[in-house]
Amino acid sequence: MVENPRKAYGALFVMIVAAISGVIIAAGFVAPEFIMDGNSFWLFIGAVVTMIVCALISWSVNLPYIITEEFTSKGGDE
């Protein structure tokens, strides 16, 4: 089990949001004509901004360390 659920699941949430944003950004490179139509453009811009925010959060709190510490086995039965 995780020792600090708020910290662990908050870090996991940031990683999931970044992954979803990454898929939307990748879709912009695969199908640019779809992204340039109407509201899809603003979705793409929002995904880029969200990815930047997630990167800043990851950098400021050392997200890979938190994920590793909270979700890896420490050995023994807990």
All heavy atoms as a GROMACS GRO file, in nm:
protein
  590
    1MET      N    1   0.084  -0.119   0.000
    1MET     CA    2   0.000   0.000   0.000
    1MET      C    3   0.088   0.124   0.000
    1MET      O    4   0.202   0.121   0.041
    1MET     CB    5  -0.089   0.001   0.123
    1MET     CG    6  -0.196  -0.107   0.126
    1MET     SD    7  -0.308  -0.105  -0.014
    1MET     CE    8  -0.400   0.041   0.016
    2VAL      N    9   0.031   0.231  -0.045
    2VAL     CA   10   0.104   0.357  -0.049
    2VAL      C   11   0.105   0.419   0.089
    2VAL      O   12   0.012   0.404   0.168
    2VAL     CB   13   0.043   0.453  -0.153
    2VAL    CG1   14   0.059   0.399  -0.292
    2VAL    CG2   15  -0.100   0.483  -0.124
    3GLU      N   16   0.213   0.490   0.119
    3GLU     CA   17   0.225   0.554   0.250
    3GLU      C   18   0.151   0.687   0.256
    3GLU      O   19   0.096   0.724   0.358
    3GLU     CB   20   0.372   0.574   0.284
    3GLU     CG   21   0.446   0.444   0.306
    3GLU     CD   22   0.593   0.465   0.332
    3GLU    OE1   23   0.633   0.579   0.364
    3GLU    OE2   24   0.668   0.369   0.321
    4ASN      N   25   0.155   0.760   0.147
    4ASN     CA   26   0.090   0.890   0.141
    4ASN      C   27  -0.002   0.891   0.018
    4ASN      O   28   0.041   0.927  -0.092
    4ASN     CB   29   0.195   1.001   0.132
    4ASN     CG   30   0.137   1.138   0.146
    4ASN    OD1   31   0.016   1.156   0.141
    4ASN    ND2   32   0.224   1.236   0.162
    5PRO      N   33  -0.128   0.853   0.034
    5PRO     CA   34  -0.217   0.838  -0.081
    5PRO      C   35  -0.238   0.968  -0.160
    5PRO      O   36  -0.245   0.967  -0.281
    5PRO     CB   37  -0.349   0.791  -0.022
    5PRO     CG   38  -0.321   0.750   0.116
    5PRO     CD   39  -0.193   0.813   0.158
    6ARG      N   40  -0.247   1.079  -0.092
    6ARG     CA   41  -0.269   1.206  -0.161
    6ARG      C   42  -0.153   1.238  -0.254
    6ARG      O   43  -0.172   1.278  -0.368
    6ARG     CB   44  -0.287   1.316  -0.057
    6ARG     CG   45  -0.317   1.450  -0.116
    6ARG     CD   46  -0.344   1.550  -0.006
    6ARG     NE   47  -0.356   1.683  -0.061
    6ARG     CZ   48  -0.344   1.791   0.010
    6ARG    NH1   49  -0.320   1.782   0.140
    6ARG    NH2   50  -0.356   1.908  -0.045
    7LYS      N   51  -0.033   1.218  -0.204
    7LYS     CA   52   0.087   1.244  -0.283
    7LYS      C   53   0.100   1.143  -0.397
    7LYS      O   54   0.128   1.179  -0.512
    7LYS     CB   55   0.208   1.235  -0.190
    7LYS     CG   56   0.339   1.267  -0.250
    7LYS     CD   57   0.441   1.264  -0.136
    7LYS     CE   58   0.581   1.262  -0.182
    7LYS     NZ   59   0.676   1.254  -0.072
    8ALA      N   60   0.075   1.017  -0.368
    8ALA     CA   61   0.091   0.911  -0.468
    8ALA      C   62  -0.012   0.923  -0.580
    8ALA      O   63   0.024   0.920  -0.698
    8ALA     CB   64   0.080   0.774  -0.400
    9TYR      N   65  -0.137   0.935  -0.545
    9TYR     CA   66  -0.241   0.940  -0.647
    9TYR      C   67  -0.246   1.075  -0.717
    9TYR      O   68  -0.289   1.085  -0.832
    9TYR     CB   69  -0.376   0.901  -0.589
    9TYR     CG   70  -0.375   0.756  -0.545
    9TYR    CD1   71  -0.398   0.719  -0.413
    9TYR    CD2   72  -0.347   0.655  -0.637
    9TYR    CE1   73  -0.396   0.587  -0.374
    9TYR    CE2   74  -0.344   0.522  -0.599
    9TYR     CZ   75  -0.368   0.489  -0.467
    9TYR     OH   76  -0.365   0.357  -0.430
   10GLY      N   77  -0.200   1.180  -0.652
   10GLY     CA   78  -0.185   1.309  -0.719
   10GLY      C   79  -0.078   1.302  -0.827
   10GLY      O   80  -0.096   1.352  -0.938
   11ALA      N   81   0.033   1.236  -0.796
   11ALA     CA   82   0.140   1.217  -0.895
   11ALA      C   83   0.092   1.129  -1.010
   11ALA      O   84   0.120   1.157  -1.127
   11ALA     CB   85   0.262   1.154  -0.828
   12LEU      N   86   0.017   1.026  -0.978
   12LEU     CA   87  -0.037   0.939  -1.082
   12LEU      C   88  -0.137   1.014  -1.170
   12LEU      O   89  -0.139   0.997  -1.292
   12LEU     CB   90  -0.104   0.818  -1.018
   12LEU     CG   91  -0.146   0.705  -1.109
   12LEU    CD1   92  -0.024   0.647  -1.182
   12LEU    CD2   93  -0.215   0.596  -1.030
   13PHE      N   94  -0.217   1.100  -1.111
   13PHE     CA   95  -0.313   1.182  -1.187
   13PHE      C   96  -0.241   1.274  -1.285
   13PHE      O   97  -0.281   1.287  -1.401
   13PHE     CB   98  -0.401   1.264  -1.090
   13PHE     CG   99  -0.496   1.356  -1.159
   13PHE    CD1  100  -0.607   1.307  -1.224
   13PHE    CD2  101  -0.473   1.494  -1.160
   13PHE    CE1  102  -0.696   1.392  -1.289
   13PHE    CE2  103  -0.561   1.579  -1.224
   13PHE     CZ  104  -0.672   1.528  -1.289
   14VAL      N  105  -0.132   1.337  -1.240
   14VAL     CA  106  -0.055   1.425  -1.328
   14VAL      C  107   0.002   1.345  -1.445
   14VAL      O  108   0.000   1.390  -1.560
   14VAL     CB  109   0.057   1.498  -1.249
   14VAL    CG1  110   0.152   1.570  -1.344
   14VAL    CG2  111  -0.003   1.596  -1.151
   15MET      N  112   0.050   1.224  -1.419
   15MET     CA  113   0.105   1.141  -1.526
   15MET      C  114  -0.004   1.101  -1.626
   15MET      O  115   0.020   1.100  -1.746
   15MET     CB  116   0.169   1.016  -1.466
   15MET     CG  117   0.291   1.044  -1.382
   15MET     SD  118   0.427   1.110  -1.474
   15MET     CE  119   0.475   0.966  -1.565
   16ILE      N  120  -0.124   1.070  -1.579
   16ILE     CA  121  -0.233   1.031  -1.668
   16ILE      C  122  -0.278   1.150  -1.753
   16ILE      O  123  -0.300   1.137  -1.874
   16ILE     CB  124  -0.350   0.972  -1.588
   16ILE    CG1  125  -0.309   0.836  -1.530
   16ILE    CG2  126  -0.476   0.961  -1.672
   16ILE    CD1  127  -0.407   0.781  -1.430
   17VAL      N  128  -0.289   1.267  -1.691
   17VAL     CA  129  -0.327   1.388  -1.766
   17VAL      C  130  -0.222   1.420  -1.872
   17VAL      O  131  -0.256   1.455  -1.986
   17VAL     CB  132  -0.348   1.507  -1.670
   17VAL    CG1  133  -0.360   1.638  -1.745
   17VAL    CG2  134  -0.471   1.484  -1.584
   18ALA      N  135  -0.094   1.405  -1.838
   18ALA     CA  136   0.013   1.429  -1.935
   18ALA      C  137   0.006   1.328  -2.050
   18ALA      O  138   0.027   1.365  -2.166
   18ALA     CB  139   0.149   1.422  -1.866
   19ALA      N  140  -0.027   1.204  -2.020
   19ALA     CA  141  -0.038   1.102  -2.126
   19ALA      C  142  -0.154   1.133  -2.220
   19ALA      O  143  -0.141   1.121  -2.343
   19ALA     CB  144  -0.055   0.964  -2.063
   20ILE      N  145  -0.267   1.174  -2.165
   20ILE     CA  146  -0.382   1.210  -2.249
   20ILE      C  147  -0.349   1.331  -2.336
   20ILE      O  148  -0.380   1.335  -2.456
   20ILE     CB  149  -0.506   1.235  -2.162
   20ILE    CG1  150  -0.552   1.104  -2.098
   20ILE    CG2  151  -0.620   1.298  -2.243
   20ILE    CD1  152  -0.657   1.120  -1.991
   21SER      N  153  -0.283   1.430  -2.278
   21SER     CA  154  -0.241   1.547  -2.355
   21SER      C  155  -0.144   1.508  -2.464
   21SER      O  156  -0.149   1.561  -2.576
   21SER     CB  157  -0.176   1.651  -2.263
   21SER     OG  158  -0.270   1.700  -2.171
   22GLY      N  159  -0.055   1.414  -2.435
   22GLY     CA  160   0.040   1.367  -2.535
   22GLY      C  161  -0.028   1.300  -2.652
   22GLY      O  162   0.013   1.318  -2.768
   23VAL      N  163  -0.134   1.225  -2.626
   23VAL     CA  164  -0.210   1.161  -2.734
   23VAL      C  165  -0.277   1.266  -2.821
   23VAL      O  166  -0.277   1.256  -2.944
   23VAL     CB  167  -0.312   1.061  -2.676
   23VAL    CG1  168  -0.411   1.016  -2.781
   23VAL    CG2  169  -0.242   0.944  -2.613
   24ILE      N  170  -0.333   1.369  -2.760
   24ILE     CA  171  -0.398   1.475  -2.837
   24ILE      C  172  -0.295   1.551  -2.921
   24ILE      O  173  -0.320   1.582  -3.038
   24ILE     CB  174  -0.476   1.570  -2.743
   24ILE    CG1  175  -0.593   1.495  -2.679
   24ILE    CG2  176  -0.525   1.694  -2.819
   24ILE    CD1  177  -0.661   1.570  -2.567
   25ILE      N  178  -0.179   1.578  -2.864
   25ILE     CA  179  -0.074   1.648  -2.938
   25ILE      C  180  -0.024   1.560  -3.052
   25ILE      O  181  -0.002   1.609  -3.164
   25ILE     CB  182   0.041   1.688  -2.843
   25ILE    CG1  183  -0.008   1.795  -2.745
   25ILE    CG2  184   0.162   1.737  -2.921
   25ILE    CD1  185   0.086   1.822  -2.629
   26ALA      N  186  -0.007   1.432  -3.029
   26ALA     CA  187   0.036   1.341  -3.136
   26ALA      C  188  -0.068   1.337  -3.247
   26ALA      O  189  -0.032   1.330  -3.366
   26ALA     CB  190   0.061   1.202  -3.079
   27ALA      N  191  -0.195   1.341  -3.212
   27ALA     CA  192  -0.300   1.342  -3.313
   27ALA      C  193  -0.290   1.467  -3.401
   27ALA      O  194  -0.325   1.463  -3.519
   27ALA     CB  195  -0.438   1.335  -3.247
   28GLY      N  196  -0.243   1.576  -3.343
   28GLY     CA  197  -0.224   1.698  -3.421
   28GLY      C  198  -0.117   1.683  -3.527
   28GLY      O  199  -0.122   1.749  -3.631
   29PHE      N  200  -0.020   1.597  -3.505
   29PHE     CA  201   0.083   1.573  -3.605
   29PHE      C  202   0.041   1.467  -3.707
   29PHE      O  203   0.084   1.470  -3.821
   29PHE     CB  204   0.214   1.531  -3.538
   29PHE     CG  205   0.282   1.645  -3.467
   29PHE    CD1  206   0.269   1.659  -3.330
   29PHE    CD2  207   0.356   1.737  -3.537
   29PHE    CE1  208   0.330   1.763  -3.264
   29PHE    CE2  209   0.418   1.842  -3.472
   29PHE     CZ  210   0.404   1.856  -3.335
   30VAL      N  211  -0.043   1.374  -3.665
   30VAL     CA  212  -0.089   1.269  -3.755
   30VAL      C  213  -0.199   1.320  -3.848
   30VAL      O  214  -0.199   1.288  -3.967
   30VAL     CB  215  -0.139   1.147  -3.673
   30VAL    CG1  216  -0.203   1.044  -3.763
   30VAL    CG2  217  -0.024   1.087  -3.594
   31ALA      N  218  -0.292   1.397  -3.794
   31ALA     CA  219  -0.404   1.447  -3.874
   31ALA      C  220  -0.418   1.598  -3.856
   31ALA      O  221  -0.512   1.646  -3.790
   31ALA     CB  222  -0.532   1.377  -3.834
   32PRO      N  223  -0.327   1.676  -3.913
   32PRO     CA  224  -0.332   1.822  -3.890
   32PRO      C  225  -0.457   1.888  -3.948
   32PRO      O  226  -0.503   1.989  -3.893
   32PRO     CB  227  -0.205   1.872  -3.959
   32PRO     CG  228  -0.164   1.766  -4.052
   32PRO     CD  229  -0.214   1.637  -3.996
   33GLU      N  230  -0.513   1.833  -4.055
   33GLU     CA  231  -0.633   1.895  -4.114
   33GLU      C  232  -0.753   1.882  -4.019
   33GLU      O  233  -0.838   1.970  -4.015
   33GLU     CB  234  -0.666   1.834  -4.250
   33GLU     CG  235  -0.707   1.688  -4.249
   33GLU     CD  236  -0.591   1.590  -4.243
   33GLU    OE1  237  -0.474   1.631  -4.256
   33GLU    OE2  238  -0.617   1.470  -4.223
   34PHE      N  239  -0.758   1.776  -3.940
   34PHE     CA  240  -0.865   1.761  -3.842
   34PHE      C  241  -0.847   1.859  -3.726
   34PHE      O  242  -0.943   1.917  -3.677
   34PHE     CB  243  -0.869   1.617  -3.789
   34PHE     CG  244  -0.970   1.597  -3.680
   34PHE    CD1  245  -1.106   1.594  -3.709
   34PHE    CD2  246  -0.931   1.582  -3.549
   34PHE    CE1  247  -1.200   1.576  -3.609
   34PHE    CE2  248  -1.024   1.565  -3.448
   34PHE     CZ  249  -1.159   1.562  -3.478
   35ILE      N  250  -0.723   1.878  -3.684
   35ILE     CA  251  -0.695   1.967  -3.571
   35ILE      C  252  -0.722   2.113  -3.606
   35ILE      O  253  -0.765   2.190  -3.522
   35ILE     CB  254  -0.548   1.948  -3.523
   35ILE    CG1  255  -0.531   1.809  -3.464
   35ILE    CG2  256  -0.507   2.053  -3.423
   35ILE    CD1  257  -0.616   1.780  -3.343
   36MET      N  258  -0.701   2.151  -3.730
   36MET     CA  259  -0.720   2.291  -3.768
   36MET      C  260  -0.867   2.329  -3.788
   36MET      O  261  -0.898   2.445  -3.811
   36MET     CB  262  -0.642   2.322  -3.897
   36MET     CG  263  -0.494   2.320  -3.878
   36MET     SD  264  -0.450   2.439  -3.751
   36MET     CE  265  -0.290   2.380  -3.704
   37ASP      N  266  -0.956   2.232  -3.778
   37ASP     CA  267  -1.099   2.261  -3.793
   37ASP      C  268  -1.161   2.302  -3.659
   37ASP      O  269  -1.158   2.227  -3.562
   37ASP     CB  270  -1.175   2.137  -3.844
   37ASP     CG  271  -1.138   2.101  -3.986
   37ASP    OD1  272  -1.085   2.190  -4.056
   37ASP    OD2  273  -1.159   1.985  -4.024
   38GLY      N  274  -1.218   2.419  -3.652
   38GLY     CA  275  -1.302   2.465  -3.542
   38GLY      C  276  -1.248   2.443  -3.403
   38GLY      O  277  -1.141   2.490  -3.366
   39ASN      N  278  -1.326   2.371  -3.322
   39ASN     CA  279  -1.295   2.353  -3.181
   39ASN      C  280  -1.176   2.261  -3.156
   39ASN      O  281  -1.119   2.264  -3.048
   39ASN     CB  282  -1.417   2.300  -3.105
   39ASN     CG  283  -1.527   2.404  -3.099
   39ASN    OD1  284  -1.501   2.522  -3.106
   39ASN    ND2  285  -1.651   2.358  -3.086
   40SER      N  286  -1.142   2.178  -3.252
   40SER     CA  287  -1.028   2.088  -3.234
   40SER      C  288  -0.899   2.165  -3.217
   40SER      O  289  -0.807   2.122  -3.148
   40SER     CB  290  -1.016   1.993  -3.353
   40SER     OG  291  -1.130   1.915  -3.365
   41PHE      N  292  -0.889   2.282  -3.279
   41PHE     CA  293  -0.770   2.365  -3.264
   41PHE      C  294  -0.752   2.408  -3.118
   41PHE      O  295  -0.642   2.404  -3.064
   41PHE     CB  296  -0.779   2.488  -3.356
   41PHE     CG  297  -0.665   2.582  -3.339
   41PHE    CD1  298  -0.540   2.550  -3.390
   41PHE    CD2  299  -0.681   2.702  -3.272
   41PHE    CE1  300  -0.433   2.636  -3.373
   41PHE    CE2  301  -0.576   2.789  -3.256
   41PHE     CZ  302  -0.451   2.756  -3.306
   42TRP      N  303  -0.862   2.448  -3.056
   42TRP     CA  304  -0.853   2.492  -2.917
   42TRP      C  305  -0.826   2.375  -2.823
   42TRP      O  306  -0.760   2.391  -2.720
   42TRP     CB  307  -0.979   2.567  -2.876
   42TRP     CG  308  -0.989   2.695  -2.954
   42TRP    CD1  309  -1.079   2.724  -3.050
   42TRP    CD2  310  -0.901   2.808  -2.943
   42TRP    NE1  311  -1.053   2.850  -3.101
   42TRP    CE2  312  -0.945   2.903  -3.036
   42TRP    CE3  313  -0.791   2.838  -2.864
   42TRP    CZ2  314  -0.881   3.026  -3.053
   42TRP    CZ3  315  -0.727   2.960  -2.880
   42TRP    CH2  316  -0.772   3.053  -2.973
   43LEU      N  317  -0.873   2.257  -2.859
   43LEU     CA  318  -0.840   2.137  -2.783
   43LEU      C  319  -0.690   2.109  -2.791
   43LEU      O  320  -0.626   2.075  -2.691
   43LEU     CB  321  -0.920   2.017  -2.835
   43LEU     CG  322  -0.895   1.883  -2.768
   43LEU    CD1  323  -0.947   1.886  -2.624
   43LEU    CD2  324  -0.961   1.771  -2.846
   44PHE      N  325  -0.634   2.125  -2.911
   44PHE     CA  326  -0.491   2.105  -2.931
   44PHE      C  327  -0.410   2.207  -2.850
   44PHE      O  328  -0.314   2.170  -2.781
   44PHE     CB  329  -0.458   2.117  -3.081
   44PHE     CG  330  -0.313   2.098  -3.112
   44PHE    CD1  331  -0.258   1.970  -3.115
   44PHE    CD2  332  -0.232   2.205  -3.140
   44PHE    CE1  333  -0.125   1.951  -3.144
   44PHE    CE2  334  -0.098   2.188  -3.170
   44PHE     CZ  335  -0.045   2.060  -3.172
   45ILE      N  336  -0.448   2.334  -2.856
   45ILE     CA  337  -0.378   2.438  -2.779
   45ILE      C  338  -0.390   2.411  -2.630
   45ILE      O  339  -0.293   2.425  -2.554
   45ILE     CB  340  -0.433   2.578  -2.815
   45ILE    CG1  341  -0.405   2.610  -2.961
   45ILE    CG2  342  -0.376   2.686  -2.724
   45ILE    CD1  343  -0.258   2.614  -2.998
   46GLY      N  344  -0.508   2.368  -2.585
   46GLY     CA  345  -0.527   2.333  -2.444
   46GLY      C  346  -0.440   2.217  -2.402
   46GLY      O  347  -0.386   2.214  -2.291
   47ALA      N  348  -0.424   2.119  -2.491
   47ALA     CA  349  -0.339   2.004  -2.460
   47ALA      C  350  -0.193   2.046  -2.449
   47ALA      O  351  -0.120   1.996  -2.364
   47ALA     CB  352  -0.355   1.896  -2.566
   48VAL      N  353  -0.151   2.138  -2.534
   48VAL     CA  354  -0.012   2.188  -2.528
   48VAL      C  355   0.011   2.262  -2.396
   48VAL      O  356   0.111   2.239  -2.327
   48VAL     CB  357   0.020   2.278  -2.649
   48VAL    CG1  358   0.152   2.348  -2.631
   48VAL    CG2  359   0.019   2.196  -2.777
   49VAL      N  360  -0.082   2.348  -2.359
   49VAL     CA  361  -0.070   2.421  -2.232
   49VAL      C  362  -0.073   2.325  -2.114
   49VAL      O  363   0.007   2.338  -2.019
   49VAL     CB  364  -0.181   2.528  -2.221
   49VAL    CG1  365  -0.186   2.588  -2.082
   49VAL    CG2  366  -0.161   2.635  -2.327
   50THR      N  367  -0.161   2.226  -2.118
   50THR     CA  368  -0.170   2.127  -2.011
   50THR      C  369  -0.040   2.048  -2.000
   50THR      O  370   0.007   2.020  -1.889
   50THR     CB  371  -0.289   2.032  -2.035
   50THR    OG1  372  -0.408   2.109  -2.043
   50THR    CG2  373  -0.301   1.930  -1.925
   51MET      N  374   0.019   2.013  -2.114
   51MET     CA  375   0.146   1.940  -2.111
   51MET      C  376   0.257   2.024  -2.048
   51MET      O  377   0.338   1.972  -1.971
   51MET     CB  378   0.185   1.898  -2.253
   51MET     CG  379   0.310   1.815  -2.258
   51MET     SD  380   0.298   1.657  -2.173
   51MET     CE  381   0.215   1.562  -2.295
   52ILE      N  382   0.259   2.152  -2.078
   52ILE     CA  383   0.359   2.241  -2.018
   52ILE      C  384   0.339   2.249  -1.867
   52ILE      O  385   0.436   2.241  -1.790
   52ILE     CB  386   0.354   2.380  -2.084
   52ILE    CG1  387   0.402   2.370  -2.228
   52ILE    CG2  388   0.438   2.481  -2.006
   52ILE    CD1  389   0.379   2.495  -2.310
   53VAL      N  390   0.214   2.261  -1.823
   53VAL     CA  391   0.185   2.266  -1.679
   53VAL      C  392   0.226   2.135  -1.611
   53VAL      O  393   0.288   2.136  -1.504
   53VAL     CB  394   0.036   2.299  -1.655
   53VAL    CG1  395  -0.001   2.279  -1.510
   53VAL    CG2  396   0.005   2.440  -1.700
   54CYS      N  397   0.196   2.022  -1.674
   54CYS     CA  398   0.234   1.892  -1.618
   54CYS      C  399   0.386   1.878  -1.610
   54CYS      O  400   0.439   1.823  -1.513
   54CYS     CB  401   0.175   1.778  -1.699
   54CYS     SG  402  -0.003   1.757  -1.680
   55ALA      N  403   0.455   1.928  -1.711
   55ALA     CA  404   0.601   1.923  -1.709
   55ALA      C  405   0.658   2.009  -1.597
   55ALA      O  406   0.753   1.968  -1.528
   55ALA     CB  407   0.658   1.969  -1.843
   56LEU      N  408   0.601   2.125  -1.575
   56LEU     CA  409   0.647   2.211  -1.465
   56LEU      C  410   0.620   2.147  -1.329
   56LEU      O  411   0.705   2.154  -1.238
   56LEU     CB  412   0.581   2.348  -1.474
   56LEU     CG  413   0.625   2.435  -1.591
   56LEU    CD1  414   0.540   2.561  -1.598
   56LEU    CD2  415   0.772   2.470  -1.579
   57ILE      N  416   0.504   2.086  -1.314
   57ILE     CA  417   0.473   2.016  -1.189
   57ILE      C  418   0.570   1.900  -1.168
   57ILE      O  419   0.625   1.881  -1.059
   57ILE     CB  420   0.327   1.966  -1.188
   57ILE    CG1  421   0.232   2.083  -1.180
   57ILE    CG2  422   0.303   1.869  -1.073
   57ILE    CD1  423   0.086   2.046  -1.202
   58SER      N  424   0.594   1.823  -1.273
   58SER     CA  425   0.685   1.709  -1.265
   58SER      C  426   0.825   1.754  -1.226
   58SER      O  427   0.892   1.691  -1.143
   58SER     CB  428   0.689   1.635  -1.398
   58SER     OG  429   0.786   1.534  -1.396
   59TRP      N  430   0.870   1.862  -1.285
   59TRP     CA  431   1.005   1.912  -1.257
   59TRP      C  432   1.015   1.967  -1.115
   59TRP      O  433   1.116   1.946  -1.047
   59TRP     CB  434   1.040   2.021  -1.359
   59TRP     CG  435   1.172   2.083  -1.334
   59TRP    CD1  436   1.295   2.029  -1.356
   59TRP    CD2  437   1.195   2.213  -1.282
   59TRP    NE1  438   1.392   2.118  -1.322
   59TRP    CE2  439   1.333   2.232  -1.275
   59TRP    CE3  440   1.110   2.316  -1.239
   59TRP    CZ2  441   1.390   2.349  -1.227
   59TRP    CZ3  442   1.167   2.433  -1.193
   59TRP    CH2  443   1.305   2.448  -1.187
   60SER      N  444   0.911   2.035  -1.068
   60SER     CA  445   0.919   2.102  -0.938
   60SER      C  446   0.908   2.005  -0.820
   60SER      O  447   0.962   2.033  -0.714
   60SER     CB  448   0.813   2.210  -0.927
   60SER     OG  449   0.685   2.154  -0.926
   61VAL      N  450   0.839   1.892  -0.837
   61VAL     CA  451   0.821   1.801  -0.724
   61VAL      C  452   0.891   1.666  -0.742
   61VAL      O  453   0.874   1.577  -0.660
   61VAL     CB  454   0.672   1.776  -0.693
   61VAL    CG1  455   0.603   1.904  -0.655
   61VAL    CG2  456   0.602   1.708  -0.808
   62ASN      N  457   0.968   1.651  -0.850
   62ASN     CA  458   1.040   1.526  -0.880
   62ASN      C  459   0.943   1.409  -0.888
   62ASN      O  460   0.949   1.313  -0.811
   62ASN     CB  461   1.149   1.501  -0.776
   62ASN     CG  462   1.249   1.398  -0.824
   62ASN    OD1  463   1.243   1.350  -0.936
   62ASN    ND2  464   1.342   1.363  -0.737
   63LEU      N  465   0.855   1.418  -0.984
   63LEU     CA  466   0.748   1.320  -1.002
   63LEU      C  467   0.795   1.176  -1.021
   63LEU      O  468   0.737   1.086  -0.961
   63LEU     CB  469   0.660   1.364  -1.120
   63LEU     CG  470   0.515   1.324  -1.116
   63LEU    CD1  471   0.447   1.375  -0.991
   63LEU    CD2  472   0.445   1.377  -1.238
   64PRO      N  473   0.900   1.150  -1.100
   64PRO     CA  474   0.944   1.010  -1.113
   64PRO      C  475   0.986   0.947  -0.980
   64PRO      O  476   0.960   0.830  -0.954
   64PRO     CB  477   1.062   1.018  -1.209
   64PRO     CG  478   1.038   1.142  -1.287
   64PRO     CD  479   0.972   1.236  -1.192
   65TYR      N  480   1.046   1.026  -0.893
   65TYR     CA  481   1.086   0.977  -0.761
   65TYR      C  482   0.964   0.941  -0.678
   65TYR      O  483   0.960   0.837  -0.611
   65TYR     CB  484   1.172   1.081  -0.690
   65TYR     CG  485   1.209   1.041  -0.550
   65TYR    CD1  486   1.309   0.947  -0.527
   65TYR    CD2  487   1.143   1.095  -0.440
   65TYR    CE1  488   1.342   0.909  -0.398
   65TYR    CE2  489   1.176   1.057  -0.312
   65TYR     CZ  490   1.275   0.964  -0.290
   65TYR     OH  491   1.308   0.926  -0.163
   66ILE      N  492   0.862   1.027  -0.682
   66ILE     CA  493   0.740   1.001  -0.604
   66ILE      C  494   0.672   0.874  -0.654
   66ILE      O  495   0.633   0.788  -0.573
   66ILE     CB  496   0.643   1.121  -0.613
   66ILE    CG1  497   0.702   1.242  -0.541
   66ILE    CG2  498   0.508   1.085  -0.553
   66ILE    CD1  499   0.623   1.369  -0.561
   67ILE      N  500   0.660   0.859  -0.784
   67ILE     CA  501   0.596   0.739  -0.841
   67ILE      C  502   0.674   0.614  -0.801
   67ILE      O  503   0.617   0.514  -0.760
   67ILE     CB  504   0.587   0.751  -0.995
   67ILE    CG1  505   0.497   0.867  -1.037
   67ILE    CG2  506   0.542   0.620  -1.059
   67ILE    CD1  507   0.351   0.844  -1.018
   68THR      N  508   0.806   0.621  -0.812
   68THR     CA  509   0.890   0.506  -0.777
   68THR      C  510   0.879   0.471  -0.629
   68THR      O  511   0.863   0.354  -0.593
   68THR     CB  512   1.037   0.534  -0.812
   68THR    OG1  513   1.046   0.566  -0.951
   68THR    CG2  514   1.126   0.414  -0.783
   69GLU      N  515   0.887   0.569  -0.544
   69GLU     CA  516   0.882   0.545  -0.400
   69GLU      C  517   0.747   0.493  -0.354
   69GLU      O  518   0.740   0.406  -0.267
   69GLU     CB  519   0.915   0.674  -0.322
   69GLU     CG  520   1.062   0.704  -0.316
   69GLU     CD  521   1.137   0.599  -0.237
   69GLU    OE1  522   1.096   0.568  -0.124
   69GLU    OE2  523   1.235   0.547  -0.291
   70GLU      N  524   0.640   0.546  -0.407
   70GLU     CA  525   0.507   0.510  -0.357
   70GLU      C  526   0.452   0.381  -0.416
   70GLU      O  527   0.374   0.313  -0.351
   70GLU     CB  528   0.408   0.624  -0.384
   70GLU     CG  529   0.439   0.751  -0.306
   70GLU     CD  530   0.420   0.737  -0.156
   70GLU    OE1  531   0.343   0.651  -0.113
   70GLU    OE2  532   0.483   0.814  -0.082
   71PHE      N  533   0.491   0.347  -0.539
   71PHE     CA  534   0.427   0.234  -0.605
   71PHE      C  535   0.517   0.112  -0.624
   71PHE      O  536   0.476   0.016  -0.686
   71PHE     CB  537   0.370   0.277  -0.740
   71PHE     CG  538   0.251   0.369  -0.727
   71PHE    CD1  539   0.263   0.503  -0.757
   71PHE    CD2  540   0.130   0.321  -0.684
   71PHE    CE1  541   0.156   0.589  -0.745
   71PHE    CE2  542   0.020   0.406  -0.671
   71PHE     CZ  543   0.035   0.539  -0.702
   72THR      N  544   0.638   0.114  -0.573
   72THR     CA  545   0.723  -0.004  -0.582
   72THR      C  546   0.717  -0.081  -0.452
   72THR      O  547   0.691  -0.026  -0.345
   72THR     CB  548   0.869   0.032  -0.615
   72THR    OG1  549   0.919   0.121  -0.516
   72THR    CG2  550   0.879   0.096  -0.752
   73SER      N  551   0.744  -0.209  -0.461
   73SER     CA  552   0.740  -0.294  -0.344
   73SER      C  553   0.861  -0.267  -0.255
   73SER      O  554   0.974  -0.258  -0.302
   73SER     CB  555   0.740  -0.441  -0.386
   73SER     OG  556   0.744  -0.523  -0.274
   74LYS      N  557   0.837  -0.257  -0.126
   74LYS     CA  558   0.946  -0.234  -0.032
   74LYS      C  559   0.991  -0.364   0.032
   74LYS      O  560   1.078  -0.366   0.118
   74LYS     CB  561   0.901  -0.134   0.074
   74LYS     CG  562   0.849  -0.005   0.015
   74LYS     CD  563   0.898   0.111   0.089
   74LYS     CE  564   0.846   0.245   0.044
   74LYS     NZ  565   0.776   0.259  -0.076
   75GLY      N  566   0.931  -0.474  -0.006
   75GLY     CA  567   0.967  -0.603   0.051
   75GLY      C  568   0.888  -0.636   0.176
   75GLY      O  569   0.844  -0.548   0.248
   76GLY      N  570   0.868  -0.763   0.200
   76GLY     CA  571   0.795  -0.806   0.319
   76GLY      C  572   0.646  -0.792   0.304
   76GLY      O  573   0.595  -0.738   0.205
   77ASP      N  574   0.573  -0.841   0.401
   77ASP     CA  575   0.428  -0.830   0.400
   77ASP      C  576   0.387  -0.707   0.477
   77ASP      O  577   0.418  -0.694   0.596
   77ASP     CB  578   0.364  -0.954   0.464
   77ASP     CG  579   0.390  -1.079   0.383
   77ASP    OD1  580   0.403  -1.065   0.259
   77ASP    OD2  581   0.397  -1.188   0.441
   78GLU      N  582   0.317  -0.620   0.413
   78GLU     CA  583   0.273  -0.496   0.480
   78GLU      C  584   0.125  -0.491   0.486
   78GLU      O  585   0.053  -0.534   0.406
   78GLU     CB  586   0.327  -0.374   0.406
   78GLU     CG  587   0.478  -0.367   0.414
   78GLU     CD  588   0.531  -0.243   0.345
   78GLU    OE1  589   0.455  -0.146   0.330
   78GLU    OE2  590   0.645  -0.244   0.305
   0.00000   0.00000   0.00000
